[in-house]
Amino acid sequence: MAGLQYPENNDLRSLVRFASEDGLILLGQNRMVLMHATALSELRKELITSVGKEQARRILTRMGYAAGASDAEVARKIRPDSSVFDAFSVGPQLHMLEGSVKVETVRVDVDMEKGHLDGEFVWHNSWEAEAHLHEFGHADESICWMLVGYASGYTTAFMGKFVLVKEVECAAHGDNQCRIIARPVEDWPDAEEYLPYFQEDSIVGRLLELREEIDQMRSSFVQRHRAQNLIGESTGFRNAYDLIQKAAATHVTVLLLGETGVGKERFARTLHESGSRRDGPFVAVNCAALPHDLIESELFGVEKGAFTGATTSRSGKFERADNGTLFLDEVGELPLPAQAKLLRVLQEGEVERLGDEKVRKVNVRLVAATNVDLQKAVREGRFRSDLFYRLNVYPVTIPPLRERISDLPLLVDAMIKRFCAVHEKKLLGITDKAMRSLKQHPWPGNIRELENTIERGVILATQHDWIESQHLFFGQAGDDAGQECISRDGELEKTSTTNPTQLAERLLESAGSLDEVEATLIRHAVEQADGNLSAAARALGITRPQLSYRLKKVNNA
């Protein structure tokens, strides 16, 4: 394929969204940043002067490679039913749309089945060549390292095999323009000379490893071996965690406060596992899930014949938690008689089974939790004041998820790994747009709701692909309101926020019959494509022959 023109880029321009009020630019689902070329030029200069040309080339090549590979993800979705050339053109067109360089195709031969690619492209207006000329003058070699990395990253991800791109001419070297050749790595006899620039840098890698070791050491001092089932670095989370760690060294009764779903049981387990009772049992009881007439027998045990149906003697939760920890969740739901017996256990360390006069000593660390206002319950007579003061010795408030949004990336990453293992999925992660949706959600169900949402996203996402915002929230309204996109003239224009029902009503009001609606859409698509029927057909989701037939019918009507 030589001398082919790129297809219309309306589909690509529509992916770019400027959400200025939120400080965001999105390309599809991923966040972009609009930067001054002078800033990139300064970064490039600092790298060359500080770490040397070879190291700078490797870093910039890998930066470009990562960007190109990300854009290849867009190519697979935006033109899935197009010709190979039109689908491949997404890379060069995005490279131009992003302001990096003007790409002219000299020739390109792509065979996806055989994994063959042989392409030659000319670059005009390379920002990297201009930056190098400005900072260092003419070079003795080709220097568009980041652009070459992008081209190689894109073609590699597009083809599914490593494609090495070489810059054979460069404007910074004194040539009239930059020129690149793209071929699979095995087709280059001197590939070994170029491969190190695409691999992790040994010096930088060692520096990063050293930095990670230092961070881990600092973390160990601050966090004191943070429990695996507790994830967070926000201020509110760290305060709650530090209180738990301090209580772990004692036998004090702890009262965990917080909304439903914030993870009170996980904090209770961490308290148990961090203290001297870690080898003893951990017994959890949800007081709200037990019928009131069975709570006493469940907590304190029952003797045979104590009531109808008590055919055997049975120990209660306190006895089972002896020398360990008993976690009473929703303690505010306990009936008053059970509260009185609970107070006795806390004061005397002994229990009496229902229907028995024998007193049994127990050594139990009690952790209670509630999402209700116990002081209000005391005033209303629903909770004993003496029990409240006994439980409220060491209160720990766990913040809701909406107050620890900075912990979302850590939580989401851990949950994705866990649910991918459970459901045998391999995913690339979560898109920037999806993460933004998570951060904007109020999370009334807190961590429990987040877990359900992420699990749903893992299940709905396509294998080896990204979790997108529509996978997380069913029936989610569009979030393009107030955003802008790039028009054909390069101007910013507001995106449409009309829903399908409103659109249908407007079409019926303005056009009338179905034939008139179809004719209006066809004429508009052809006009928007400047008469290019192939582009118009893509916009309408039909083939070019189908469009030609319908257009002929419209014109003859």
Backbone torsions as a table, in degrees:
resi	resn	phi	psi	omega
1	MET	NA	112.7	-178.6
2	ALA	-131.4	147.1	176.8
3	GLY	67.9	19.7	-179.5
4	LEU	-80.5	144.7	177.1
5	GLN	-89.2	144.6	177.5
6	TYR	-67.8	146.9	176.2
7	PRO	-68.9	168.1	176.0
8	GLU	-58.0	142.9	-177.2
9	ASN	-104.5	23.4	177.3
10	ASN	-56.5	-39.9	-177.9
11	ASP	-65.3	-31.6	179.0
12	LEU	-78.6	-42.0	178.7
13	ARG	-61.6	-33.4	-179.5
14	SER	-68.4	-17.2	178.8
15	LEU	-76.8	-22.7	-176.2
16	VAL	-83.2	123.8	-179.3
17	ARG	-127.4	130.8	177.1
18	PHE	-106.2	104.9	176.6
19	ALA	-101.2	77.3	-171.7
20	SER	-63.6	-33.1	-178.8
21	GLU	-68.2	-25.6	179.2
22	ASP	-99.0	-1.0	-178.6
23	GLY	67.5	36.5	-175.1
24	LEU	-129.0	144.3	166.6
25	ILE	-124.8	128.0	-177.3
26	LEU	-118.9	138.7	167.8
27	LEU	-112.3	99.0	-171.9
28	GLY	66.4	-118.1	-178.3
29	GLN	-97.2	-4.0	-172.3
30	ASN	-109.5	145.9	-178.5
31	ARG	-79.2	140.3	176.6
32	MET	-121.4	166.8	177.6
33	VAL	-132.9	128.4	175.9
34	LEU	-90.9	114.2	-174.3
35	MET	-119.7	155.3	171.4
36	HIS	-71.2	137.2	176.0
37	ALA	-61.5	-30.4	179.1
38	THR	-66.0	-32.5	177.9
39	ALA	-68.0	-43.7	176.6
40	LEU	-63.2	-39.4	178.8
41	SER	-62.0	-40.8	179.2
42	GLU	-66.3	-41.4	176.7
43	LEU	-60.2	-44.7	-179.9
44	ARG	-61.2	-43.4	-179.8
45	LYS	-64.7	-43.0	-179.0
46	GLU	-63.4	-39.0	178.6
47	LEU	-64.0	-45.2	-178.0
48	ILE	-63.7	-43.0	-176.3
49	THR	-77.5	-24.7	-175.6
50	SER	-93.5	-43.5	-177.0
51	VAL	-111.2	-3.4	178.3
52	GLY	95.5	161.8	-174.3
53	LYS	-64.4	-43.2	-175.9
54	GLU	-65.0	-45.6	179.4
55	GLN	-67.5	-39.6	178.8
56	ALA	-62.4	-42.3	179.4
57	ARG	-61.0	-41.8	-178.7
58	ARG	-65.6	-44.3	-179.3
59	ILE	-63.7	-47.7	-177.6
60	LEU	-67.4	-37.1	177.7
61	THR	-62.3	-42.8	-179.3
62	ARG	-70.3	-33.2	174.4
63	MET	-61.0	-48.6	178.8
64	GLY	-62.9	-39.5	-179.5
65	TYR	-59.5	-43.9	-179.9
66	ALA	-63.4	-40.3	179.3
67	ALA	-66.0	-43.1	179.4
68	GLY	-64.0	-40.9	178.9
69	ALA	-63.8	-36.5	178.1
70	SER	-66.0	-40.8	179.6
71	ASP	-68.3	-26.4	176.7
72	ALA	-64.8	-28.8	175.6
73	GLU	-62.7	-37.0	177.9
74	VAL	-65.6	-41.8	-176.9
75	ALA	-60.1	-37.0	-177.5
76	ARG	-68.3	-23.9	-175.7
77	LYS	-100.7	-31.9	-169.7
78	ILE	-79.5	-31.5	-178.7
79	ARG	-133.7	60.4	-175.4
80	PRO	-68.8	-26.6	-175.9
81	ASP	-107.4	10.8	-178.5
82	SER	-85.4	174.6	174.8
83	SER	-65.8	164.7	-178.8
84	VAL	-61.0	-41.2	-178.6
85	PHE	-65.7	-44.7	180.0
86	ASP	-62.6	-39.4	178.7
87	ALA	-67.6	-43.0	179.6
88	PHE	-64.9	-30.9	-176.6
89	SER	-65.6	-13.6	178.7
90	VAL	-56.5	-40.2	-179.1
91	GLY	-61.1	-58.6	177.5
92	PRO	-57.8	-38.4	-178.6
93	GLN	-69.3	-38.7	176.0
94	LEU	-67.8	-37.7	178.0
95	HIS	-59.2	-38.2	177.5
96	MET	-73.4	-44.1	-178.3
97	LEU	-61.7	-31.9	179.9
98	GLU	-82.3	-1.1	173.3
99	GLY	82.4	18.1	-176.7
100	SER	-83.9	-41.4	-171.9
101	VAL	-170.7	155.9	170.6
102	LYS	-93.9	126.7	-174.5
103	VAL	-108.2	126.3	176.2
104	GLU	-116.2	124.1	179.9
105	THR	-82.1	120.3	174.1
106	VAL	-86.6	-49.5	175.8
107	ARG	-160.4	151.7	175.0
108	VAL	-156.1	127.3	179.4
109	ASP	-122.0	112.9	-175.8
110	VAL	-122.1	127.7	173.8
111	ASP	-129.8	100.3	-174.2
112	MET	-65.9	-37.3	-177.6
113	GLU	-65.5	-40.7	-179.5
114	LYS	-87.8	-6.7	-178.2
115	GLY	68.4	31.5	-176.3
116	HIS	-105.6	135.8	173.4
117	LEU	-145.9	130.2	175.6
118	ASP	-139.8	107.8	-175.6
119	GLY	-133.3	150.2	175.5
120	GLU	-132.1	130.7	-175.5
121	PHE	-136.5	148.0	175.7
122	VAL	-109.8	134.4	178.6
123	TRP	-107.7	131.9	173.4
124	HIS	-116.5	148.7	175.4
125	ASN	60.7	40.2	178.2
126	SER	-64.2	121.3	179.1
127	TRP	-64.7	-32.6	-176.4
128	GLU	-72.2	-39.4	176.9
129	ALA	-65.1	-42.3	178.5
130	GLU	-63.0	-40.8	-179.7
131	ALA	-64.8	-41.5	-178.8
132	HIS	-67.3	-42.0	178.4
133	LEU	-61.3	-39.2	-178.0
134	HIS	-68.5	-40.5	-174.1
135	GLU	-88.8	-35.8	-171.6
136	PHE	-126.0	-6.3	-176.0
137	GLY	79.1	-165.9	-177.0
138	HIS	-65.3	141.3	-179.5
139	ALA	-100.0	161.4	177.8
140	ASP	-96.7	10.1	177.9
141	GLU	-157.1	172.4	177.2
142	SER	-71.4	138.2	-171.9
143	ILE	-131.8	12.5	178.4
144	CYS	-82.1	66.3	-171.3
145	TRP	-68.5	-45.7	-178.7
146	MET	-66.9	-38.8	179.1
147	LEU	-67.1	-39.8	177.1
148	VAL	-64.5	-41.1	177.4
149	GLY	-60.9	-41.4	178.0
150	TYR	-60.1	-49.7	-177.4
151	ALA	-60.9	-41.2	179.6
152	SER	-70.1	-40.3	178.4
153	GLY	-63.6	-40.4	-179.9
154	TYR	-66.9	-51.6	-176.6
155	THR	-65.6	-35.0	177.9
156	THR	-63.9	-48.5	179.5
157	ALA	-66.4	-36.1	-179.5
158	PHE	-67.3	-41.9	-176.4
159	MET	-85.4	-22.1	-177.3
160	GLY	80.4	14.9	176.0
161	LYS	-150.7	156.2	-173.5
162	PHE	-67.8	124.1	177.7
163	VAL	-114.7	122.9	-179.9
164	LEU	-94.6	124.7	178.4
165	VAL	-107.2	128.8	178.7
166	LYS	-117.5	138.6	175.9
167	GLU	-93.2	108.9	-175.2
168	VAL	-92.7	-17.7	173.6
169	GLU	-137.7	148.3	-177.9
170	CYS	-146.5	134.6	179.8
171	ALA	-63.8	-29.1	178.6
172	ALA	-76.5	-11.5	179.3
173	HIS	-94.3	-3.6	-179.2
174	GLY	106.5	-1.0	176.9
175	ASP	-78.9	161.3	-178.8
176	ASN	-69.0	-28.7	179.5
177	GLN	-153.8	173.9	175.5
178	CYS	-93.9	145.5	-178.7
179	ARG	-138.6	134.7	-179.5
180	ILE	-125.7	153.4	174.3
181	ILE	-123.4	133.2	-179.3
182	ALA	-119.9	124.0	177.8
183	ARG	-147.4	156.3	173.0
184	PRO	-57.8	147.8	-172.0
185	VAL	-58.4	-32.4	-177.9
186	GLU	-71.3	-13.7	179.5
187	ASP	-88.4	-1.3	178.7
188	TRP	-105.6	116.6	179.6
189	PRO	-66.5	-24.9	-179.1
190	ASP	-106.4	28.2	-175.3
191	ALA	-59.9	-32.9	-177.0
192	GLU	-59.7	-26.0	179.8
193	GLU	-71.1	-25.6	-173.3
194	TYR	-103.7	-22.6	-176.2
195	LEU	-58.9	-36.7	-179.3
196	PRO	-57.6	-26.0	-178.6
197	TYR	-73.9	-15.7	180.0
198	PHE	-102.3	-1.8	-179.2
199	GLN	-101.2	161.9	178.9
200	GLU	-60.7	135.3	-178.3
201	ASP	-73.6	132.5	-177.1
202	SER	-65.9	-44.2	-178.9
203	ILE	-69.0	-50.7	179.4
204	VAL	-62.4	-37.9	178.9
205	GLY	-60.9	-42.9	179.1
206	ARG	-65.5	-37.9	177.9
207	LEU	-63.7	-41.4	179.2
208	LEU	-66.5	-40.1	178.0
209	GLU	-62.6	-41.8	178.6
210	LEU	-62.7	-42.1	179.5
211	ARG	-63.4	-40.4	179.1
212	GLU	-63.7	-39.2	178.6
213	GLU	-63.9	-40.5	178.7
214	ILE	-65.0	-42.9	178.8
215	ASP	-61.7	-39.6	179.7
216	GLN	-66.3	-38.0	177.6
217	MET	-64.7	-43.6	177.7
218	ARG	-61.9	-42.6	-179.4
219	SER	-62.1	-38.1	-179.4
220	SER	-66.7	-34.8	177.7
221	PHE	-68.2	-42.5	-175.0
222	VAL	-78.3	-43.8	-171.2
223	GLN	-93.6	-18.8	179.5
224	ARG	53.0	61.7	176.4
225	HIS	59.7	65.1	178.7
226	ARG	-50.8	132.4	-179.3
227	ALA	-63.3	144.6	-175.6
228	GLN	-66.7	-30.5	-176.5
229	ASN	-88.2	4.4	174.8
230	LEU	-118.9	123.0	-175.8
231	ILE	-126.7	128.0	177.3
232	GLY	162.9	151.7	177.3
233	GLU	-134.2	0.1	-179.0
234	SER	-67.0	160.8	-175.8
235	THR	-60.7	-47.5	-179.1
236	GLY	-62.2	-40.3	179.1
237	PHE	-65.9	-45.8	-178.7
238	ARG	-62.0	-38.6	178.3
239	ASN	-61.5	-44.7	179.2
240	ALA	-65.4	-41.5	-179.3
241	TYR	-65.0	-42.2	179.5
242	ASP	-62.8	-38.9	177.3
243	LEU	-63.2	-40.0	178.5
244	ILE	-63.3	-42.8	-179.4
245	GLN	-64.8	-37.6	177.8
246	LYS	-67.4	-38.5	179.9
247	ALA	-71.0	-26.4	-176.4
248	ALA	-62.0	-29.5	-178.9
249	ALA	-78.6	-3.7	-178.8
250	THR	-120.6	-173.2	176.3
251	HIS	-116.4	20.5	-175.6
252	VAL	-66.6	144.7	173.1
253	THR	-72.2	131.2	-175.6
254	VAL	-113.0	135.8	176.2
255	LEU	-112.2	114.2	179.8
256	LEU	-92.9	124.7	-178.3
257	LEU	-114.9	146.6	178.2
258	GLY	156.0	166.1	-178.0
259	GLU	-68.7	166.0	176.3
260	THR	-61.1	132.0	174.9
261	GLY	88.7	7.0	-178.0
262	VAL	-81.2	-9.3	178.3
263	GLY	100.8	35.1	-177.6
264	LYS	-64.4	-38.3	179.9
265	GLU	-66.8	-35.1	178.4
266	ARG	-66.0	-38.5	175.6
267	PHE	-64.7	-39.4	179.6
268	ALA	-64.1	-41.4	178.6
269	ARG	-65.2	-38.8	178.2
270	THR	-63.8	-41.1	176.5
271	LEU	-59.1	-44.4	-179.8
272	HIS	-64.0	-47.0	-175.3
273	GLU	-72.6	-18.2	-179.0
274	SER	-92.0	-11.1	-175.9
275	GLY	-101.1	-173.2	-177.8
276	SER	-73.9	-11.7	-179.4
277	ARG	-93.2	13.0	-173.5
278	ARG	-59.2	-27.8	179.9
279	ASP	-84.3	-7.9	177.7
280	GLY	-88.4	177.3	-178.2
281	PRO	-73.9	150.6	170.2
282	PHE	-116.5	116.5	-176.3
283	VAL	-117.3	125.1	-179.1
284	ALA	-111.3	136.1	179.1
285	VAL	-132.5	128.6	174.4
286	ASN	-96.7	103.0	-175.4
287	CYS	-63.3	-30.7	-178.5
288	ALA	-71.8	-20.3	-177.2
289	ALA	-89.8	-5.0	-178.1
290	LEU	-100.2	136.3	173.2
291	PRO	-61.2	143.4	-175.8
292	HIS	-58.5	-33.0	-177.2
293	ASP	-79.4	-5.0	178.7
294	LEU	-113.4	-5.9	-175.0
295	ILE	-62.0	-44.9	-176.8
296	GLU	-63.4	-42.5	-179.6
297	SER	-68.0	-33.8	179.1
298	GLU	-69.5	-40.1	-176.7
299	LEU	-80.3	-43.5	-169.5
300	PHE	-108.8	-7.1	179.6
301	GLY	92.2	171.1	-177.1
302	VAL	-146.7	143.4	176.3
303	GLU	-96.8	151.8	179.0
304	LYS	-55.4	129.7	178.7
305	GLY	84.2	4.9	-178.5
306	ALA	-64.4	-31.0	176.3
307	PHE	-156.9	168.9	-178.8
308	THR	-59.1	125.2	-180.0
309	GLY	100.9	-12.4	178.5
310	ALA	-84.8	83.3	-174.4
311	THR	-87.0	-15.4	178.8
312	THR	-139.3	158.5	174.3
313	SER	-79.3	144.4	-177.0
314	ARG	-145.1	135.7	178.0
315	SER	-77.5	154.5	179.6
316	GLY	-95.6	-178.5	-176.8
317	LYS	-63.0	-35.0	-179.6
318	PHE	-63.5	-44.5	179.3
319	GLU	-65.3	-38.5	-179.7
320	ARG	-67.7	-26.4	-179.3
321	ALA	-93.2	11.6	-177.6
322	ASP	-56.9	133.5	-176.9
323	ASN	66.8	16.3	178.0
324	GLY	-135.5	-144.4	-176.2
325	THR	-126.5	136.1	174.1
326	LEU	-112.5	124.0	-179.8
327	PHE	-106.9	114.2	178.0
328	LEU	-102.4	102.1	178.1
329	ASP	-85.7	148.2	-178.3
330	GLU	55.0	48.2	-177.2
331	VAL	-64.7	-21.9	178.7
332	GLY	-66.6	-12.1	-179.3
333	GLU	-90.5	-1.0	-179.7
334	LEU	-66.3	137.4	174.5
335	PRO	-70.5	159.4	-175.4
336	LEU	-58.0	-42.0	178.3
337	PRO	-60.4	-40.2	179.1
338	ALA	-67.7	-32.6	178.3
339	GLN	-63.7	-39.3	-179.6
340	ALA	-64.0	-42.5	179.1
341	LYS	-68.6	-35.6	178.9
342	LEU	-64.3	-40.4	178.7
343	LEU	-61.6	-39.6	179.7
344	ARG	-64.4	-41.4	179.6
345	VAL	-61.9	-42.7	-178.2
346	LEU	-66.8	-35.4	-177.1
347	GLN	-81.8	-40.3	-171.9
348	GLU	-105.4	-18.7	-177.6
349	GLY	70.0	34.4	-179.4
350	GLU	-147.6	151.8	-177.3
351	VAL	-128.7	155.4	172.6
352	GLU	-123.4	125.8	176.5
353	ARG	-68.2	150.9	178.3
354	LEU	-63.3	124.1	-179.4
355	GLY	85.8	13.1	-178.6
356	ASP	-131.0	150.0	178.2
357	GLU	-104.0	-5.5	-178.4
358	LYS	-75.8	134.8	178.3
359	VAL	-97.6	130.9	-179.5
360	ARG	-116.9	127.6	178.0
361	LYS	-77.2	137.7	176.8
362	VAL	-134.5	145.4	177.1
363	ASN	-117.6	91.4	-172.4
364	VAL	-126.5	136.7	171.4
365	ARG	-93.0	120.5	-176.8
366	LEU	-96.7	130.4	171.3
367	VAL	-121.9	117.7	-179.8
368	ALA	-108.0	154.4	179.8
369	ALA	-144.0	148.3	177.8
370	THR	-158.0	153.2	174.7
371	ASN	-112.9	10.4	179.1
372	VAL	-108.0	162.9	178.6
373	ASP	-82.4	101.1	-176.1
374	LEU	-66.8	-33.5	178.5
375	GLN	-63.6	-39.3	176.5
376	LYS	-66.0	-39.6	178.3
377	ALA	-64.3	-34.7	177.0
378	VAL	-64.7	-44.8	-179.7
379	ARG	-63.7	-32.1	-178.3
380	GLU	-87.9	-0.2	177.1
381	GLY	80.3	13.5	-179.3
382	ARG	-94.1	-8.6	-179.0
383	PHE	-144.3	135.5	-177.0
384	ARG	-67.2	133.4	-179.5
385	SER	-67.5	-38.4	-179.4
386	ASP	-66.1	-35.7	177.0
387	LEU	-69.3	-38.5	179.0
388	PHE	-60.2	-46.2	-179.0
389	TYR	-66.7	-29.9	178.7
390	ARG	-72.9	-35.2	179.8
391	LEU	-80.9	-28.7	-171.2
392	ASN	-86.6	23.2	179.5
393	VAL	-65.1	-41.4	-174.1
394	TYR	-137.8	78.7	-179.9
395	PRO	-79.7	141.0	176.4
396	VAL	-129.8	119.1	179.9
397	THR	-95.7	122.4	178.4
398	ILE	-95.2	122.2	-175.1
399	PRO	-69.3	148.1	175.2
400	PRO	-69.3	162.4	-175.5
401	LEU	-62.9	-33.5	-178.4
402	ARG	-66.5	-16.4	178.2
403	GLU	-98.0	2.1	177.7
404	ARG	-136.0	49.2	-178.3
405	ILE	-60.5	-30.4	-179.7
406	SER	-64.4	-16.6	177.6
407	ASP	-85.2	-9.1	-175.5
408	LEU	-56.4	-49.1	-179.4
409	PRO	-56.8	-40.8	179.1
410	LEU	-65.3	-44.7	-178.9
411	LEU	-65.4	-44.7	-177.4
412	VAL	-63.7	-43.5	-179.4
413	ASP	-60.6	-45.5	-179.9
414	ALA	-65.2	-39.8	-178.9
415	MET	-68.7	-38.7	178.6
416	ILE	-61.5	-44.5	179.1
417	LYS	-61.6	-42.4	-178.0
418	ARG	-66.9	-46.6	-176.7
419	PHE	-75.2	-27.1	173.5
420	CYS	-63.9	-38.7	177.5
421	ALA	-67.8	-40.8	-178.7
422	VAL	-65.4	-43.3	-174.8
423	HIS	-99.9	8.9	176.4
424	GLU	55.3	50.7	178.7
425	LYS	-115.3	150.6	172.3
426	LYS	-122.2	111.1	-176.3
427	LEU	-121.6	157.5	-179.9
428	LEU	-81.1	-18.3	-178.5
429	GLY	131.4	-150.3	-177.0
430	ILE	-122.0	139.4	-177.9
431	THR	-74.0	161.7	179.3
432	ASP	-61.9	-39.5	-179.5
433	LYS	-65.5	-39.2	178.4
434	ALA	-66.2	-40.2	177.4
435	MET	-64.1	-37.7	177.0
436	ARG	-62.1	-40.2	177.9
437	SER	-62.6	-39.9	178.7
438	LEU	-64.1	-40.7	-178.0
439	LYS	-70.4	-24.7	-179.5
440	GLN	-87.6	-13.8	-178.4
441	HIS	-73.7	141.3	-177.4
442	PRO	-74.8	-19.8	177.7
443	TRP	54.4	61.7	176.0
444	PRO	-64.9	-25.5	178.9
445	GLY	-93.5	1.4	174.5
446	ASN	57.7	-141.4	-173.2
447	ILE	-61.1	-37.6	179.8
448	ARG	-62.1	-42.0	177.9
449	GLU	-66.6	-39.9	178.7
450	LEU	-61.9	-42.0	178.5
451	GLU	-60.0	-45.2	179.2
452	ASN	-62.9	-39.2	-178.9
453	THR	-66.7	-45.2	-179.7
454	ILE	-66.9	-39.6	178.2
455	GLU	-61.7	-41.4	177.0
456	ARG	-61.6	-41.9	178.8
457	GLY	-62.7	-41.0	178.5
458	VAL	-62.5	-41.3	-178.4
459	ILE	-68.1	-41.2	-174.7
460	LEU	-81.3	-25.5	-177.9
461	ALA	-67.6	146.5	178.7
462	THR	-73.0	142.5	179.2
463	GLN	-52.9	136.8	179.1
464	HIS	63.2	26.7	-179.7
465	ASP	-128.4	-171.2	-177.1
466	TRP	-97.8	152.0	168.9
467	ILE	-82.0	121.3	-178.4
468	GLU	-106.5	168.3	-173.4
469	SER	-60.7	-35.7	-178.7
470	GLN	-69.4	-17.6	176.3
471	HIS	-76.8	-20.5	-172.6
472	LEU	-91.2	-39.2	-173.7
473	PHE	-125.8	113.5	176.8
474	PHE	-67.5	137.7	176.5
475	GLY	65.4	24.2	-178.1
476	GLN	-67.7	132.3	177.5
477	ALA	-69.5	150.9	178.5
478	GLY	-61.5	143.7	-177.8
479	ASP	-111.7	28.9	-179.5
480	ASP	-92.1	1.5	-178.8
481	ALA	-61.9	134.1	179.1
482	GLY	80.1	1.8	179.6
483	GLN	-94.2	164.1	-179.7
484	GLU	-128.6	152.6	176.5
485	CYS	-127.3	175.2	-177.5
486	ILE	-92.6	124.8	178.1
487	SER	-80.4	175.9	179.7
488	ARG	-63.2	-27.6	-178.8
489	ASP	-89.0	6.4	-180.0
490	GLY	82.3	8.7	178.6
491	GLU	-91.6	156.2	174.3
492	LEU	-86.3	132.7	178.1
493	GLU	-135.2	151.4	-178.7
494	LYS	-64.9	141.1	174.7
495	THR	-79.4	153.4	179.9
496	SER	-78.6	136.2	178.1
497	THR	-116.2	17.2	-179.2
498	THR	-71.2	131.0	178.3
499	ASN	-84.3	165.4	-175.6
500	PRO	-55.8	-37.4	-179.0
501	THR	-66.1	-45.0	178.2
502	GLN	-63.6	-38.7	179.2
503	LEU	-63.8	-43.5	179.8
504	ALA	-62.9	-41.2	179.8
505	GLU	-63.6	-40.7	-179.9
506	ARG	-67.3	-39.6	179.3
507	LEU	-64.5	-42.1	-179.4
508	LEU	-66.7	-36.9	179.8
509	GLU	-68.1	-39.4	-174.2
510	SER	-89.2	-35.2	-174.6
511	ALA	-102.1	-44.0	178.2
512	GLY	100.0	-101.2	-175.0
513	SER	-75.5	166.6	179.5
514	LEU	-64.6	-39.4	178.8
515	ASP	-62.4	-38.6	179.6
516	GLU	-70.1	-37.0	176.3
517	VAL	-62.9	-45.4	179.5
518	GLU	-62.2	-43.9	-179.8
519	ALA	-63.0	-39.8	179.0
520	THR	-63.0	-45.4	-179.8
521	LEU	-64.0	-42.2	-178.2
522	ILE	-65.1	-47.0	-179.1
523	ARG	-62.8	-40.0	-179.4
524	HIS	-65.5	-42.7	-179.5
525	ALA	-63.0	-42.7	179.2
526	VAL	-65.6	-39.9	179.3
527	GLU	-65.5	-43.6	179.6
528	GLN	-63.8	-29.6	-179.6
529	ALA	-90.6	9.4	-179.6
530	ASP	54.8	38.7	176.9
531	GLY	84.5	-2.7	179.3
532	ASN	-77.6	104.3	-173.7
533	LEU	-67.8	-32.5	179.3
534	SER	-64.4	-44.8	179.1
535	ALA	-65.7	-40.9	178.9
536	ALA	-63.0	-39.4	179.2
537	ALA	-64.2	-40.3	177.9
538	ARG	-63.1	-40.4	-179.9
539	ALA	-64.0	-32.4	-178.9
540	LEU	-88.6	-10.8	179.5
541	GLY	77.6	26.9	178.0
542	ILE	-128.6	173.2	179.3
543	THR	-83.6	163.3	179.3
544	ARG	-63.0	-43.4	176.7
545	PRO	-59.8	-38.8	178.5
546	GLN	-63.4	-41.0	178.7
547	LEU	-65.4	-43.0	179.5
548	SER	-59.0	-42.4	179.4
549	TYR	-63.8	-46.2	-178.5
550	ARG	-68.3	-37.2	179.5
551	LEU	-65.8	-38.7	177.7
552	LYS	-63.8	-40.4	178.6
553	LYS	-65.5	-38.2	179.4
554	VAL	-66.4	-43.8	-177.7
555	ASN	-68.3	-27.1	-179.5
556	ASN	-88.6	-6.9	-177.3
557	ALA	-72.6	NA	NA
